[in-house]
Amino acid sequence: MNIKEIKELANKFTPQQIERCINETLQNGKPLTEGCNPSGDIVEILNTLAKAQTVRELMDQGMSEIDAIRELARRIREIQSIK
């Protein structure tokens, strides 16, 4: 998980814009929107975009950036512990 890229994307784009980047990646194999280009293969790109979208949504609900990232990490740990 590249926190730096997630933070940059969450601060730069709205959840709707990130969703567009996700759709572009699914259709074209990479996002076409300028500035929306996390590193990695297609799976890593989609993961980073999805995480950035979650962080941004939490920030829009009033969480600070660091609290939103902590909440994302908590959710990931919760899902991983179910397996």
Stockholm file with secondary structure:
# STOCKHOLM 1.0

chainA/1-83         MNIKEIKELANKFTPQQIERCINETLQNGKPLTEGCNPSGDIVEILNTLAKAQTVRELMDQGMSEIDAIRELARRIREIQSIK
#=GR chainA/1-83 SS CCHHHHHHHHHHSCHHHHHHHHHHHHHHSSCCSTTCCCSSSHHHHHHHHHHHHHHHHHHHTTCCHHHHHHHHHHHHHHHHHHC
#=GC SS_cons        CCHHHHHHHHHHSCHHHHHHHHHHHHHHSSCCSTTCCCSSSHHHHHHHHHHHHHHHHHHHTTCCHHHHHHHHHHHHHHHHHHC
//
